[in-house]
Amino acid sequence: MTDPVLGDLAPEQVRVRFPPSPTGNLHVGNVRSALFNWAFAHHYGGTLVLRIEDTDLARNTPEGYASVIDSLAWLGIDYDEGPGVGGEFGPYKQSERFDIYRDIVTRLHDAGAAYDCYCTNEEVEARRKASGSKVQGYDGHCRHLTDEQRAAYEAEGRTHVVRIKIPDRPIVFDDLVRGEVTFQPEHVPDFAIVRANGDPLYTLVNPVDDALMGITHVLRGEDLLSSTPRQIALYEALEPLGIGTGSPRFGHLPIVMGEGNKRLSKRDAGSGLAEYVERGFLPAGLLNYLALLGWGIAEDRDVFTMTEMAEAFDIRRVNPNPARFDLKKLESINAAHMRLLSIEELEQRLVPFLREADLIEDPPTQAETLKITEGSVLIHERVGTLGEGADMLAFLFLDDVVYDETDVAKVLTEGGLAVVAAAREALAAVADWTTAAIDGALRAKLVDELGLKPRNAFGPVRVAVTGRRISPPLFESLELLGREQSLARLDAAPAAAGAQG
């Protein structure tokens, strides 16, 4: 029985590709496409190809290329063929394959599958209006030019693009996500594959490289669905030339939506990968969430690893409906992965963020290392990102606490400062500076003697010592900060409150 996804292929023959353009920060939608291709390849034991689509020389930059490579490395999305890895179908940068494209265009010309078009956009539009047609796109005017007509156009100094002849029949394919999709020929006009300046277009290089690299499945965003019939037409034109074996299988992933029921664009806040790297999201958390934008490992489970995803991945279970990007859900998923880290892993991952904030030396001193280790234990269950973790531990490494103005205004009121003074008196008498002794002294003074509820008793002390209402556990923080610094910060609280007032 033929497999509905693989057809007659053996699992290890699966070949998919991730083809980013090196124009800057990777979009989270691109990252999701890379993830789904990675999971698909790993599920079957196939091959993931990284192909750099850099034919738009005006927009591509070395920094953009480096960003792609660094981003995939940060994410942990490893590829089997591509730049820096090699493979038998290279080069894997399209800007290095122009000679290949020129040769194939010549062969398409010779086979009668492609032709030169001298029409201007204005002429095409004028003919459409004159005919009364409502169908947009090219009308095939130059399909059957005689040698004399071509010579006349050349004599006028006209330049030409190269177009592919679209078959005069419906183009039908079975999408792995959406089922059978049909495009009628009147909605798929002959399309250009080479610009007037001779540069190849995406419409040429993408299918050509798929064919030459033996790509068996194409998993990509739904926004590219409309280009699929043109690519299928080119795959079919290439096969008689001995290039490829026809069209790969397509699976079009749901659109990622942002605010206002609009597609999440590169201009939208939160759409770029770099933002999440800078904020200290974990690759595992971000990828886990992106997997949920159209797929799920089980009805009652949201948190899983990339390895678990690859084992369970079935492209037929991808939901074709648009998926909404929910930052709060992402933060929740990432927090779950933060809690899955060991204390040692959390400590190691926090170091670059503490160093970036100039809170520790490079490498950390012995005293700083102790604080990072002990601090990691305190915040392990409390933070959602590494950036939050570094912010929460910052008070341990600063000579002078940095106060949150809002928290100071709300907590270090006249009554709050009275609590701080009472706490200072109680702690000054503590000789054995341990968590248990600090806990006992503060509870005895603030809760038992003054009758305060714990929230009202310890909140002002927390803000005075750490600068904020949300911090690691208070008594442990005081022990880790040390007796001298703790008392000094309690002494400084009135001045801090006055400065904010």
C-alpha positions in Angstrom: 0.0 0.0 0.0 1.4 3.4 -1.0 2.2 5.7 2.0 0.0 8.9 1.9 3.0 11.1 2.7 6.0 9.2 1.3 4.4 7.6 -1.8 6.9 5.1 -3.0 9.8 6.7 -1.2 11.7 4.9 1.5 11.7 7.1 4.7 15.5 7.8 4.4 14.9 9.2 0.9 13.0 12.2 2.3 14.7 15.5 1.4 13.3 18.8 2.6 14.8 22.3 2.5 14.8 25.6 4.5 15.5 28.4 2.0 15.8 31.8 3.9 16.9 35.0 2.3 19.8 36.7 4.1 18.2 40.1 4.5 18.2 40.4 8.3 16.5 39.2 11.4 14.7 35.9 11.0 10.9 36.2 11.2 9.2 33.8 13.7 7.1 32.5 10.8 10.3 31.5 9.0 11.6 29.8 12.2 8.4 27.8 12.4 8.9 26.7 8.8 12.5 25.7 9.6 11.2 23.7 12.7 8.5 21.8 10.8 11.0 20.9 8.1 13.5 19.8 10.7 10.9 17.7 12.5 9.7 16.2 9.2 13.2 15.2 8.2 14.1 13.8 11.6 10.9 11.9 11.9 11.7 9.9 8.8 15.5 9.8 9.1 15.7 12.0 6.0 17.8 15.1 5.0 17.3 18.8 5.7 19.0 21.1 3.3 19.8 24.7 4.1 19.7 26.8 0.9 20.5 30.5 0.9 18.2 32.3 -1.5 20.3 35.4 -2.1 19.6 36.3 -5.8 18.3 39.7 -4.7 21.8 41.1 -4.5 20.6 44.6 -3.6 18.9 43.4 -0.3 21.3 40.7 0.9 24.0 41.5 3.3 26.9 39.5 4.9 25.4 40.4 8.2 22.1 38.9 7.1 23.8 35.7 6.1 25.7 35.5 9.4 22.4 36.1 11.2 20.8 33.0 9.5 23.6 30.7 10.4 23.9 32.0 14.0 20.1 31.9 14.5 19.9 28.3 13.4 22.8 27.4 15.7 21.1 29.2 18.6 17.9 27.4 17.9 19.6 24.0 17.7 18.1 23.4 14.2 20.9 21.4 12.6 20.9 20.8 8.8 22.5 17.9 6.9 23.5 19.8 3.8 24.3 23.5 3.2 26.8 26.2 3.6 29.6 25.2 6.0 28.4 21.6 5.9 28.7 20.8 2.3 26.9 18.1 0.3 26.8 16.7 -3.2 24.4 19.2 -4.6 26.2 22.5 -3.8 26.9 25.3 -4.0 24.0 26.1 -1.6 24.1 29.8 -2.0 22.0 30.8 -5.1 24.2 33.7 -5.9 26.9 31.1 -6.7 24.6 29.2 -9.1 23.9 31.8 -11.8 25.8 29.8 -14.5 23.5 26.8 -13.7 20.4 29.0 -14.1 21.6 30.5 -17.4 22.2 27.0 -18.8 18.8 25.8 -17.8 17.0 28.8 -19.3 18.8 28.1 -22.6 17.6 24.5 -22.5 14.0 25.6 -21.7 14.2 28.0 -24.6 15.4 25.2 -26.9 12.7 22.8 -25.7 10.0 25.4 -26.5 9.0 25.6 -22.8 10.1 29.2 -22.4 10.0 32.3 -24.6 11.1 35.9 -24.7 8.5 38.6 -23.9 9.0 42.2 -25.0 5.7 43.6 -23.6 5.6 46.5 -21.2 3.3 46.4 -18.2 1.3 49.3 -19.7 0.8 47.4 -22.9 -0.5 44.3 -21.1 -2.9 46.4 -19.1 -4.1 48.3 -22.1 -4.9 45.0 -23.9 -6.7 43.7 -20.9 -9.0 46.8 -20.7 -9.6 46.7 -24.4 -10.7 43.1 -24.3 -12.9 43.6 -21.3 -11.2 40.8 -19.4 -11.3 40.9 -15.6 -8.4 38.4 -15.4 -5.2 39.9 -14.2 -1.8 38.8 -15.4 0.0 38.3 -18.7 -2.1 37.4 -21.8 0.5 35.3 -23.7 1.0 38.0 -26.4 4.6 37.1 -27.2 4.1 33.3 -27.1 4.2 32.8 -30.8 6.3 35.7 -32.1 7.9 35.2 -35.5 11.6 35.9 -36.0 10.7 39.1 -37.9 8.6 40.3 -35.0 11.3 39.6 -32.5 13.8 41.4 -34.7 11.5 44.4 -34.9 11.2 44.6 -31.1 15.0 44.3 -30.8 15.5 47.1 -33.4 13.2 49.3 -31.2 15.7 48.8 -28.4 13.3 46.8 -26.3 14.5 44.5 -23.6 12.8 41.3 -22.8 12.0 39.0 -19.9 11.8 35.2 -20.2 8.5 33.5 -19.5 7.4 29.9 -19.0 4.4 28.5 -21.0 1.7 27.4 -18.6 -0.3 24.3 -19.7 -3.8 25.0 -20.8 -5.4 22.8 -18.2 -6.1 22.9 -14.5 -3.2 22.4 -12.2 -4.2 20.0 -9.4 -2.1 18.8 -6.5 -2.7 17.1 -3.2 -1.6 19.3 -0.4 -0.4 17.4 2.7 -2.1 20.0 5.0 -5.1 21.2 2.9 -6.0 18.3 0.7 -6.7 18.6 -3.0 -6.1 22.1 -4.4 -7.0 23.2 -8.0 -5.9 26.2 -10.0 -7.7 26.9 -13.3 -5.4 27.9 -16.2 -6.9 31.4 -16.6 -5.7 32.2 -13.1 -2.1 31.0 -13.8 -0.7 33.2 -16.6 2.7 32.7 -18.2 5.1 34.0 -15.7 8.6 35.6 -15.9 11.6 33.6 -14.8 14.3 36.0 -15.9 14.4 39.8 -15.4 15.1 42.1 -18.3 18.6 42.6 -17.0 19.2 38.9 -17.2 19.1 38.1 -13.5 17.1 35.0 -12.6 13.9 35.4 -10.6 12.7 33.4 -7.5 10.1 31.7 -9.8 13.0 30.1 -11.7 15.7 29.4 -9.1 13.4 27.9 -6.4 12.0 25.1 -8.5 15.3 24.5 -10.4 17.2 24.1 -7.2 14.5 21.8 -5.7 14.8 19.6 -8.8 18.6 19.6 -8.9 18.8 18.9 -5.2 16.3 16.1 -5.2 13.8 17.8 -2.8 10.9 15.4 -2.2 8.7 17.5 0.1 8.2 21.3 0.4 6.7 22.5 3.7 6.2 26.3 3.7 3.8 29.0 4.7 0.3 29.4 3.2 1.3 32.8 1.9 3.2 31.0 -0.9 0.3 28.8 -1.9 -0.6 31.0 -4.9 2.9 30.5 -6.4 2.6 26.7 -6.2 0.9 26.1 -9.6 3.7 28.1 -11.4 6.3 26.1 -9.7 4.6 22.8 -10.6 4.5 24.0 -14.2 8.2 24.6 -14.1 8.9 21.2 -12.4 7.0 19.6 -15.3 8.9 21.5 -17.9 12.2 20.5 -16.3 11.5 16.8 -16.2 11.8 16.2 -20.0 15.2 17.9 -19.8 16.4 15.2 -17.4 16.2 17.7 -14.5 14.3 16.3 -11.5 11.5 13.8 -11.4 8.5 16.1 -11.4 6.9 18.0 -8.6 7.7 17.4 -4.9 4.8 17.0 -2.4 3.6 20.3 -0.9 2.3 21.1 2.5 1.3 24.7 3.2 1.4 25.6 6.9 -1.2 28.0 8.4 -0.6 31.7 8.4 0.7 33.2 11.7 -1.6 36.0 12.7 -0.8 39.0 14.8 -2.9 41.8 16.3 -6.2 42.7 14.6 -6.6 39.5 12.6 -3.7 40.4 10.3 -0.8 38.3 9.3 2.2 38.8 11.6 4.6 40.9 9.5 8.3 41.7 9.8 7.3 45.2 10.9 5.2 44.0 13.9 6.7 44.0 17.4 7.5 40.5 18.5 7.9 39.1 14.9 11.7 38.8 14.9 13.8 36.1 16.4 16.4 38.5 17.8 14.0 40.0 20.3 13.5 36.7 22.0 17.2 35.9 22.0 17.9 39.3 23.7 15.1 38.8 26.2 16.5 35.4 27.2 14.0 33.0 25.9 15.2 29.4 25.7 15.4 27.9 22.2 13.5 24.9 23.5 10.7 27.1 24.8 10.4 29.2 21.7 10.4 26.2 19.4 7.9 24.4 21.6 5.5 27.3 21.3 6.1 27.8 17.5 5.3 24.1 17.0 1.9 24.7 18.6 1.1 27.2 15.9 -0.7 24.6 13.8 0.3 21.3 15.4 0.2 19.6 18.8 1.7 16.5 20.3 -1.4 15.6 22.2 -4.8 17.2 23.2 -3.8 17.4 26.8 -0.2 18.4 26.5 1.5 21.6 25.5 5.1 21.2 26.8 7.5 18.9 24.9 11.1 18.8 23.6 12.2 18.9 19.9 13.2 15.3 20.1 9.7 14.4 21.2 8.2 16.5 18.5 10.3 14.8 15.8 9.3 11.3 17.1 5.6 12.2 17.0 5.4 14.6 14.0 2.8 13.9 11.4 2.3 16.6 8.7 -1.2 15.4 8.1 -2.1 16.5 11.7 -1.2 20.2 11.0 -4.3 22.4 11.3 -4.8 24.5 8.1 -6.6 27.3 9.9 -4.7 30.5 10.8 -2.7 30.4 14.0 -2.6 33.4 16.3 0.7 34.4 17.9 0.1 34.8 21.6 3.0 36.3 23.6 1.5 35.3 27.0 1.2 31.7 25.9 4.8 31.8 24.6 6.0 33.2 28.0 4.1 30.5 29.8 5.6 27.7 27.6 9.1 29.2 28.1 8.6 29.4 31.8 7.8 25.7 31.8 11.1 25.0 30.0 13.0 27.2 32.4 11.8 25.0 35.3 13.0 21.9 33.3 16.6 23.2 33.5 18.8 21.9 36.1 20.3 24.4 38.6 23.7 24.0 36.8 22.1 24.7 33.4 20.3 27.7 34.7 23.5 29.0 36.3 25.5 28.6 33.0 22.8 30.3 30.9 22.5 33.2 33.3 26.2 34.1 33.2 26.1 35.8 29.7 23.1 37.9 30.7 24.7 39.0 34.0 27.9 39.8 32.1 26.0 41.8 29.4 24.5 43.9 32.2 28.0 44.6 33.6 27.0 42.9 36.9 29.8 40.3 37.0 33.4 39.9 35.8 34.5 37.8 32.9 35.0 35.2 34.1 33.0 35.6 37.3 35.0 35.8 40.5 34.6 33.1 43.1 32.3 35.3 45.2 30.2 36.1 42.1 30.0 32.4 41.2 28.7 31.6 44.6 26.0 34.2 44.3 25.0 33.0 40.9 24.7 29.4 42.1 22.8 30.2 45.2 20.7 32.8 43.3 19.8 30.3 40.7 18.4 28.0 43.3 16.2 30.9 44.6 14.7 31.9 41.3 14.5 28.6 39.5 10.7 28.4 40.0 10.0 32.1 39.7 11.3 33.4 36.3 10.0 33.0 32.8 13.2 34.1 30.9 16.9 34.4 31.4 16.6 38.1 31.1 14.1 38.2 34.0 16.5 36.0 36.0 19.4 38.4 35.5 17.2 41.3 36.5 15.9 39.5 39.6 19.5 38.7 40.7 21.0 42.1 39.9 20.6 43.3 43.5 23.1 40.8 44.7 25.9 42.2 42.6 25.3 46.0 43.0 26.9 48.2 45.6 23.8 50.4 45.6 20.4 49.0 44.9 18.5 50.2 41.9 14.9 51.0 42.9 11.8 50.5 40.8 10.1 53.9 41.1 6.6 52.5 41.0 7.3 49.9 43.7 8.9 52.5 45.9 6.0 54.8 45.6 3.5 52.1 46.4 5.4 50.3 49.2 7.9 52.7 50.9 5.2 55.0 52.2 5.3 56.4 55.7 3.9 53.2 57.1 6.2 51.1 54.9 9.3 53.0 56.2 8.2 52.4 59.8 8.2 48.7 59.0 11.6 49.0 57.4 12.9 50.7 60.6 11.5 47.9 62.8 13.0 45.3 60.5 16.4 47.0 60.7 16.2 47.0 64.6 15.3 43.3 64.6 18.0 42.3 62.1 20.7 44.3 63.8 20.4 41.9 66.8 20.9 38.8 64.7 24.4 37.4 65.2 24.1 34.2 63.3 23.3 35.5 59.8 21.4 32.5 58.4 18.0 32.2 56.7 16.4 30.5 59.7 17.7 33.2 62.1 16.6 36.0 59.8 13.2 34.4 59.3 12.7 34.1 63.1 13.8 37.6 63.9 11.6 39.3 61.3 8.5 37.2 62.1 8.9 37.8 65.8 9.2 41.6 65.4 6.9 42.3 62.5 4.2 39.7 62.7 4.1 38.6 66.4 5.0 41.9 68.1 3.5 44.5 65.6 0.7 42.2 64.4 1.3 42.8 60.7 0.2 40.4 58.0 3.1 38.8 56.3 2.5 40.7 53.0 2.5 44.0 54.8 5.4 43.0 57.0 7.8 41.7 54.4 6.9 43.8 51.4 8.6 47.0 52.5 11.7 45.0 53.5 11.8 43.4 50.1 11.6 46.7 48.2 14.2 48.3 50.5 16.7 45.5 50.0 16.1 44.4 46.4 14.6 47.5 44.9 11.4 45.8 43.7 8.3 44.0 45.0 9.0 40.8 43.1 12.3 39.2 44.1 13.8 35.9 45.1 12.6 34.6 48.6 13.3 37.4 51.1 15.0 35.6 53.9 17.3 33.6 51.6 18.1 36.8 49.7 19.1 38.6 52.9 21.4 35.8 53.9 23.0 35.7 50.4 23.4 39.5 50.3 25.1 39.5 53.7 24.6 41.2 57.0 26.5 44.4 56.2 24.9 45.1 52.9 21.4 44.2 54.1 21.5 46.6 57.0 23.0 49.3 54.8 20.1 49.0 52.4 17.6 49.2 55.1 19.3 52.4 56.3 19.2 53.8 52.8 15.4 53.2 52.3 14.2 56.6 53.7 16.4 58.5 51.3 15.3 56.3 48.4 11.7 57.0 49.2 12.4 60.7 49.5 14.1 60.8 46.2 11.2 59.1 44.5 8.7 61.4 46.2 
